């Protein structure tokens, strides 16, 4: 009553006076009780009025379509070797899930012709929007050129993501995109194949934006990569996409899976999780999340590093502050925080996450990935 008195009302019903009486408490004309069998028949009759997507050709969806999914897919994905029941933040009890993510990253990198891919995003639209924000972060610019052949819903999501950041978006025809880009443009955004099912000249767009110091951002259909040259072959810097064609039912529009990949040099700006593969002290293969510092990665009884805010790659702290090491193309080891090839420090310590002993000189950490994708 004190709350009602403070706003000048007498009863709770007064809060709803703005709603017309006819709609405030309408009477519901519901049928009488039914048995379970009758309900099944009723729902089956209603469902029979629908036309299943598999019953014939369908040109609806604007990017969401019915695809054949082999029955073995569900059987494999629910096996205990791959579907571990714990968060991937704890690698010692979630190796199955981590391995699946690692293999997924490898597949997306291969399909798109890119150097690294993450563990996935929400969907194709938000994945592309995140790619545009990443392009702005990498270049330090706040202007984007978006081709009008990009799906309208994708362009709407990009506008929503960018408005709070003060990023200017210029929607132009694909033919004009290269000429509109200038030294203030963070990137050109294109779709491949585009919303109308045609192929834009990604090579020309890439040459135009790279000449101005910007990035080429592409949203690509992963299924089409089985027939087309990947965006990476045209010099794309960031490639996003919708994962629904890879085995997800239409499901009335979602939820789906966003794909995200980029060049190795931009990995520090890439959103979402990243799984790496390495070996433990006994030579066994292990998979872990890497290049992140989240509370879930750190045991409560472990001392937290004080340098987390300033050193994103910090994982360890005993007597020293360790940094993850990744393998370069030349086979030498290189620190994530530097560009100078070197060798891992020859020290032994205890893994702060799994509490197991490892020796840095032989690179036997379960938390420092030796590689981010499988090598051919």
C-alpha positions in Angstrom: 0.0 0.0 0.0 2.9 2.4 0.7 4.0 2.0 -2.9 0.5 2.7 -4.2 0.2 5.7 -2.0 3.5 7.1 -3.2 2.2 7.1 -6.8 -1.2 8.3 -5.9 -3.2 5.1 -6.5 -5.7 3.3 -4.3 -5.6 -0.3 -5.5 -3.5 -2.5 -7.7 -6.3 -2.6 -10.3 -5.7 1.2 -10.8 -2.4 0.3 -12.4 -4.2 -1.2 -15.3 -6.9 1.4 -15.9 -5.2 2.4 -19.2 -6.2 -1.0 -20.7 -9.7 -1.0 -22.1 -12.2 -3.1 -20.1 -12.9 -5.3 -23.1 -9.2 -6.4 -23.1 -8.3 -6.3 -19.5 -9.9 -9.5 -18.4 -11.5 -11.1 -21.4 -13.5 -14.3 -21.2 -11.7 -17.3 -22.8 -13.9 -19.5 -24.9 -11.9 -22.7 -24.4 -13.1 -26.2 -25.2 -13.8 -28.7 -22.5 -11.3 -31.2 -21.1 -9.9 -33.8 -23.6 -8.1 -37.1 -23.2 -4.5 -37.5 -24.3 -5.6 -39.5 -27.3 -8.1 -36.8 -28.4 -5.4 -34.1 -28.0 -3.0 -36.0 -30.2 -5.6 -36.5 -32.9 -6.5 -32.8 -32.7 -2.9 -31.6 -33.0 -2.2 -34.1 -35.8 -5.2 -32.8 -37.7 -4.0 -29.2 -37.3 -0.4 -30.2 -38.3 -1.7 -31.9 -41.5 -2.8 -28.6 -42.8 0.8 -27.4 -43.0 3.1 -28.1 -46.0 6.4 -29.5 -44.8 9.5 -28.0 -46.4 10.6 -31.5 -47.6 7.4 -32.0 -49.6 8.6 -29.9 -52.6 10.7 -27.0 -53.7 10.6 -23.9 -51.5 11.9 -20.5 -52.3 11.0 -19.0 -48.9 13.5 -18.4 -46.1 15.8 -15.7 -47.5 18.8 -17.7 -46.3 17.0 -20.4 -44.3 16.4 -23.5 -46.3 15.6 -27.2 -45.8 18.7 -29.4 -46.2 19.2 -33.1 -46.0 20.7 -34.2 -42.6 21.9 -37.8 -42.5 20.5 -39.8 -39.6 24.0 -40.7 -38.4 24.7 -37.0 -37.5 22.5 -37.1 -34.4 23.9 -40.5 -33.4 27.5 -39.3 -33.6 27.0 -35.9 -31.9 25.4 -37.5 -28.9 28.2 -40.1 -28.3 30.0 -39.7 -25.0 33.4 -39.2 -26.7 32.2 -35.8 -28.1 29.3 -34.7 -26.0 30.9 -34.1 -22.6 28.5 -32.8 -20.0 30.6 -30.0 -18.5 31.6 -26.5 -19.5 34.6 -26.3 -21.9 36.1 -23.8 -19.3 37.2 -27.0 -17.4 39.4 -28.9 -19.9 40.1 -31.8 -17.6 36.4 -32.9 -17.8 35.3 -31.6 -21.2 37.8 -32.9 -23.7 35.0 -34.3 -26.0 33.3 -30.9 -26.5 36.6 -29.2 -26.9 37.8 -31.6 -29.6 34.5 -31.1 -31.5 35.0 -27.4 -31.4 38.6 -27.8 -32.5 37.6 -29.9 -35.5 34.8 -27.4 -36.3 37.3 -24.5 -36.3 39.5 -26.5 -38.7 36.6 -27.2 -41.0 35.4 -23.6 -41.2 39.0 -22.4 -41.8 39.3 -24.8 -44.7 35.9 -24.0 -46.2 36.5 -20.2 -46.1 40.2 -20.4 -47.0 41.1 -18.5 -43.8 43.9 -19.0 -41.3 41.8 -19.2 -38.1 38.2 -19.6 -37.1 36.5 -19.3 -33.7 34.1 -21.6 -31.9 31.0 -20.0 -33.3 28.7 -17.0 -32.9 24.9 -16.6 -32.4 23.8 -16.6 -36.0 24.9 -15.3 -39.5 23.5 -11.7 -39.0 25.2 -11.1 -35.6 28.3 -12.8 -36.8 28.6 -10.3 -39.7 27.8 -7.4 -37.4 30.6 -8.5 -35.1 32.9 -8.7 -38.1 32.2 -5.1 -39.0 32.9 -3.9 -35.4 36.2 -5.9 -35.5 37.1 -4.2 -38.8 36.6 -0.8 -37.0 38.7 -1.9 -34.1 41.6 -3.2 -36.2 41.7 -0.1 -38.4 40.8 2.5 -35.9 38.2 3.9 -38.3 34.4 4.5 -37.9 33.0 4.3 -41.4 31.7 1.2 -43.3 30.7 0.7 -46.9 28.0 -2.0 -47.1 26.9 -3.4 -50.5 23.2 -3.3 -51.1 23.3 -6.9 -52.2 23.8 -8.0 -48.6 20.7 -9.5 -47.0 18.4 -6.7 -45.7 18.0 -8.4 -42.3 21.8 -8.5 -42.0 22.1 -4.8 -42.8 19.5 -4.0 -40.2 21.5 -5.9 -37.5 24.7 -4.2 -38.6 23.0 -0.8 -38.2 21.8 -1.8 -34.7 25.2 -2.9 -33.6 27.0 0.2 -35.1 24.6 3.0 -34.0 25.8 3.1 -30.4 29.4 3.0 -31.6 29.0 6.1 -33.7 29.9 4.2 -36.8 28.8 5.6 -40.2 27.3 3.1 -42.6 27.1 3.9 -46.4 24.9 1.4 -48.3 25.8 1.5 -52.0 25.7 -0.8 -55.0 28.4 -3.3 -55.4 29.7 -1.5 -58.5 30.1 1.7 -56.6 31.5 0.2 -53.4 35.2 0.3 -54.5 34.9 3.9 -55.6 33.2 5.1 -52.5 35.9 3.7 -50.1 38.5 6.1 -48.9 41.2 6.5 -46.2 38.4 6.9 -43.6 36.7 3.6 -44.5 37.2 0.7 -42.1 36.0 -1.9 -44.5 33.8 -3.0 -47.4 31.1 -5.5 -46.4 29.9 -8.0 -49.1 27.9 -11.2 -49.3 29.0 -14.3 -51.2 26.8 -15.5 -52.9 24.8 -12.3 -52.3 21.2 -12.0 -51.3 20.0 -12.3 -54.9 22.1 -15.5 -55.6 24.7 -13.8 -57.8 28.5 -13.6 -57.3 30.1 -10.2 -56.6 33.6 -9.5 -57.7 35.4 -9.9 -54.3 38.8 -9.5 -55.9 38.0 -6.0 -57.1 36.4 -5.1 -53.8 39.4 -6.4 -51.9 41.9 -4.4 -54.1 39.9 -1.3 -53.7 39.6 -1.4 -49.9 43.2 -2.7 -49.3 44.5 0.2 -51.3 42.9 2.5 -48.7 44.2 0.6 -45.8 40.8 -1.0 -44.9 39.6 -4.6 -44.6 37.3 -6.7 -46.8 34.5 -8.3 -44.7 32.5 -11.1 -46.3 29.5 -13.1 -45.3 29.7 -16.4 -47.1 27.4 -19.4 -47.4 29.5 -22.4 -46.2 27.6 -24.9 -48.4 28.4 -22.9 -51.5 32.1 -23.2 -50.7 32.0 -26.7 -52.0 31.7 -25.3 -55.6 33.1 -21.8 -55.3 36.5 -20.4 -54.6 36.6 -19.4 -50.9 36.7 -15.7 -49.9 40.2 -16.2 -48.6 41.4 -16.7 -52.1 40.2 -13.2 -53.0 42.0 -11.6 -50.1 39.2 -11.4 -47.6 40.3 -10.3 -44.1 37.3 -11.4 -42.1 34.7 -14.0 -43.2 31.5 -14.6 -41.4 28.5 -16.8 -42.3 25.4 -18.7 -41.3 25.9 -22.3 -40.2 22.3 -23.4 -40.7 23.1 -25.1 -44.1 25.6 -27.4 -42.3 23.0 -29.5 -40.6 20.6 -27.4 -38.6 16.8 -27.8 -39.3 14.9 -24.6 -40.3 13.3 -24.6 -36.8 10.9 -21.8 -37.6 13.8 -19.3 -38.0 16.3 -20.3 -35.4 18.3 -20.5 -33.3 21.2 -21.2 -35.7 24.9 -20.9 -35.6 27.2 -18.0 -36.7 30.5 -18.7 -38.4 33.5 -16.5 -37.9 37.1 -16.6 -39.3 39.9 -14.1 -40.0 43.5 -13.8 -40.8 46.0 -14.9 -38.1 47.3 -11.3 -37.6 43.8 -10.2 -36.4 43.3 -13.1 -33.9 43.5 -10.8 -30.9 40.5 -8.8 -32.0 38.4 -11.9 -32.9 35.3 -12.4 -30.6 34.0 -15.6 -29.0 35.9 -18.7 -27.9 39.0 -20.2 -29.4 40.1 -23.8 -28.8 43.7 -24.9 -29.3 45.4 -28.4 -29.4 48.5 -29.4 -27.4 49.9 -32.3 -25.5 50.3 -33.0 -21.7 53.3 -34.1 -19.8 52.7 -37.7 -20.9 52.5 -36.9 -24.6 48.7 -37.2 -24.8 46.7 -34.8 -27.0 44.7 -32.2 -25.2 42.3 -29.5 -26.2 41.8 -26.2 -24.3 40.3 -22.7 -24.6 43.1 -20.3 -25.2 43.9 -16.6 -25.6 41.3 -15.6 -23.0 41.3 -14.6 -19.4 37.9 -15.3 -17.9 37.0 -16.1 -14.3 35.7 -19.5 -15.4 39.2 -20.4 -16.6 40.7 -19.9 -13.1 40.2 -22.1 -10.1 38.9 -20.4 -7.0 41.8 -21.7 -4.8 44.4 -20.5 -7.3 46.1 -17.1 -7.1 44.8 -14.8 -9.8 47.3 -12.9 -11.9 47.4 -9.2 -11.2 48.3 -8.5 -14.8 45.0 -9.7 -16.3 43.7 -6.3 -17.4 46.9 -5.4 -19.2 48.1 -8.7 -20.5 45.2 -10.6 -22.1 47.3 -13.7 -22.8 48.4 -14.2 -19.2 47.5 -17.7 -17.9 50.0 -18.6 -15.3 51.6 -17.1 -12.2 53.8 -18.9 -9.8 57.2 -17.2 -9.6 56.9 -16.0 -13.1 54.1 -14.7 -15.3 53.7 -17.1 -18.3 52.3 -16.2 -21.7 50.9 -18.7 -24.2 53.1 -19.8 -27.1 51.9 -20.7 -30.6 53.7 -22.4 -33.5 54.6 -20.2 -36.4 54.7 -21.3 -40.0 58.5 -21.8 -39.8 58.1 -24.3 -37.0 59.7 -22.0 -34.4 58.0 -20.8 -31.3 56.7 -17.3 -31.0 55.2 -15.5 -28.0 51.6 -14.2 -28.4 52.6 -10.9 -27.0 55.7 -10.3 -29.2 56.7 -10.7 -32.8 60.2 -11.9 -32.2 60.8 -15.7 -32.7 62.2 -17.2 -29.5 61.9 -20.4 -27.5 59.7 -21.1 -24.5 61.3 -20.5 -21.1 63.0 -23.5 -19.6 61.1 -23.6 -16.4 58.9 -26.2 -14.7 55.7 -25.1 -12.9 52.3 -26.3 -12.0 49.3 -25.7 -14.2 47.0 -23.3 -12.5 43.9 -24.8 -14.0 44.4 -28.5 -14.1 47.0 -28.5 -11.2 49.3 -30.9 -13.1 53.0 -30.5 -13.5 54.4 -29.4 -16.9 57.7 -28.3 -18.3 57.8 -25.3 -20.5 61.0 -26.3 -22.3 59.3 -29.3 -23.9 56.0 -27.4 -24.3 53.8 -29.8 -22.4 51.2 -27.4 -21.1 47.5 -28.4 -21.4 46.7 -24.7 -21.5 49.1 -23.3 -24.2 48.0 -24.5 -27.7 50.6 -25.7 -30.1 48.2 -25.0 -33.0 44.7 -23.7 -33.6 43.8 -25.9 -36.6 44.8 -29.3 -37.9 47.6 -29.1 -40.3 47.1 -30.8 -43.7 
